[in-house]
Amino acid sequence: MEIIIFDGFGHVLREVFTALGPLIAVFLFFQLGFLKLPRERVIQILSGMLLTLVGLAFFLQGVYVGFFPVGSVLGEALGALAHAWILIPVGFALGFVAAVAEPAVRVLNYEVARVSAGYIKEKVMLYALSLGVAASVALAMVRIIYGIPLWYILVPGYLLAVALIRFSPRNFVSIAFDAGGVATGPMTVTFVMALVVGVATAVEGRDPLIEGFGMISMVALAPILSVMLLGLIYRERGREDVDR
């Protein structure tokens, strides 16, 4: 399979500029009309925006030409294995590392640690969220192997999430639903979706349009549950500290 590294890069660059252009325009409008920031500060902000634009374009290009093909090829190779159960632990491991590499997850963890003054540590949030994503990818493999309908997983999962709202601390509930959004970033969507679709294509009797899709909805659900469970752990730990 021939891969041209910068094939389609112009299109990616235009998409990124289309997304960031309005933000830059809004900043300039408010700068000229209201903010009146010093020149040095404006140059610093615009330089950061330029770096973001170029960096995001290179990142997305790398995802498209690197992670998407390797996810698809790896999925087809794993789906062709004689022992299908191997897909479950492999899916768990790949889901975990994909979540750890997700930039949006890092941003969320940093903000949570900053706002909570270090009470909720970055690494704890990272592991809780990544374990949730890993479990969802492993469950997606189980779904493909045994042909389980998607709603058998999503309906009980969201009912459990609603039930956990009653018991989990309010700050963790808010964080949990944001965690579900950031977990479905470009790394997870591109690599894991290509992986699961590849597996569904290779497994005999499975339709990739039915079995391969729906995985992102599971990935969005799993961090909600894992972070709210983390909230329960923090609440119990807080009670133990009070009892002491």
N, C-alpha and C positions, 0 to 999 in steps of 0.2 A: 504494500500500500504506500503510494507516494504522497508525501506531505510537504507542501510548500509553506514555509513558516509565515510569510507575510501575504499569503493569498487572502484577499478580501479585507485587508487591514484598513483600506480607505473607507470601506463601508462601516466598519466598527468605529473608526475615528469619527465619522459623521454622526453615528448614533450616540456616541458619548457626548459630542458637542451639542447635539440636540437636547440631551438630558440636562447638561450642566449650563448651557447657554442662558436659559431664562434665569437661573440662580445668579449668574454673574451680572446679568442685566438688572435684576432687582436690587442687588447690592450697589451697583453704580448709581441707580436712581435714588436710593435712600442716602447714599454718600453725598451726592450733589445737592439734594434737597433738604436733608435733615441731619445726618450724622456728622458731616464735616470733620472726619478723622484726619489726623496729621498725615502728610504725604508719605512719610516713612512707613506708617502703619498700613496705608492703602497699598503701597508697593509690596509689603510683606504678605498681605491677604491675597492680592492678585497673583503673586508668585506661587503661593500655596494652591490656589485654584488651578493654575496652569500645570503644576506638578500633578495635581489630582487628575486632571483631564488626560495628560499623557500617560500617567501610571495606570489609570483605569483602562485606557485603550490597550496598552500592552498586556495588562492582566487578562482582559477578556479575549484578546487574540490568542494568548497562550492557552487559555481554557478551551477555546474552540479547536485549535490545531493539535493540542496535546491531550488534555484530560478527556475530552469527548471521544476521540478515537480509541484511546487506551481503555476507557470504561466499556465501550462497545465490544472490542476484541476480547477483553478479559471476561466479560459476561458470557459471550458465546463459548469461550473455552471452558469456563466453569460449568455452564449448563450442559456441556457434552460429557461431563465426567460420569463414570459408571455409578459412583456412590453419591446420590443427590444430597444426602445429609451434610456433606462437606460445605455446601452452599451456606448453611446457617452460621457456623462460626466465622467463615470467611466474610460473609455479609456484615456480621457484627464488627469485625476488626476494621473493614474498609469504611463502614459508616462512622466509626469512632474517629479514625484519622481524617476523614473528610470534614467532620464537624470541627475538629481541632484546627484544621487549616482554614476554616471559613473566616474571612476578615470581619464580617458583620458580627460574628460571635465574639470576637476579641473586643470590638468596640462596646458591645453591650456589657461584657464582663468588666471592662475598665470603668464604665459609667456607674455600674451598680456598686463597685468597690469604692469609687470616689464619693458618691452620694451617701452611702452608708457609713462613711468614715472608716472603711476597712473592716466593718463588722461582718459583711458578706465578702469573703475573699475571692479574688479573681480566679484562682486555681480551683476552688471549690465549685464555683459557678460553671467553670469550663468543663470540669469532669462530670458534673450533674447533667449539663446540657448535652455533652458529647455521648454519655452513656444512654441518654434517651434516644438520640439519633441512631446510635448503634443498634439499640433494641428494635427500633422501627424498621431498619434495613434487614435485620435478621428475621423479623416477622414477615417482611415482604417476601423473603426467600421461602419461608414456610408456606405463605399464601400461594406462591407459584408452584411449589412442589406438590401440594395437596389440593390445589384448585379451590381455595377458600374464597367465597365472595367477599368483596371489599366491605360491604355494609355490615358483615358479621364482626368486623374489627372496629370500624369507625363509630357505629352507633353505641356499643358498650363503652368504647374509649371516651367519647364525649360525655356520655352519662356519668362516667367516673370522674371526668374533669369537673363537671358541674357539682357533683357531690363533694369533691375536694375543696371547692370554693368555700364551703361552709366551715371547714375545719382548718384550712391553711391560713397563716397570717396574711393580712390584707396586702402588705407590701410585696410578699412573695406571689400573690395572685396576679398583681399588676405586672411584675417581672416575668412571670410564667407565660402570659399571653404574648408579651413582646418576644420572649425567647422562641416561641413557635414561629414567629415571623422571620427572625434573623437566621434561624437554622436552615431556612430554605433559600439560601443565597446562591451565588453563581457557582461556587465550588461544589456544593452538595447537589444542586439541581443538575448541573452538567455531568459530573462524574457518576453520581449514584443513579441518576435516571438512565444514563447510557448503559450502566452496568446491569440494572434490573431489566431493561428492555432487551439487552443482549441475552441474558439468561432466559427470559421468556421466549425469545426466538429459538433458542437451542433446545429447550425442553420439549420433548415430543408431546403433542396434544394440547399445547398451550398457545393461545392467541396473544401475541405481544400487544395488540391494541386494547385487549381486555385485562390481561394479567400484568403487562408491563407498566401501565399507567395507573394512577391512583396512589403510587408510592409517596409522592410529595405530600399528599394530604395526611399520610401516616407520619411522615417526618415532621410536619407542622404540629401534629397532635402530641407526639412523644415528649418533646421538651416541656410542654405545658404540664404534663403529668409528673415528669421527673423533677422539675423545679418546685412544684407545689409539694411534692413529697419531701424535698429538701427543706421547705418551709416548716413542715411538721417536725423534722429532725431538729431544726433550730429552735422551735418552740419548746420541745421537750428538753433540749439542752439548757434553755433558759430557765425552765422550771427547776431543773436539777441544781443550777447555780444558786437560785433563790433559796432552795431547801438547805443548801450548805451554809 
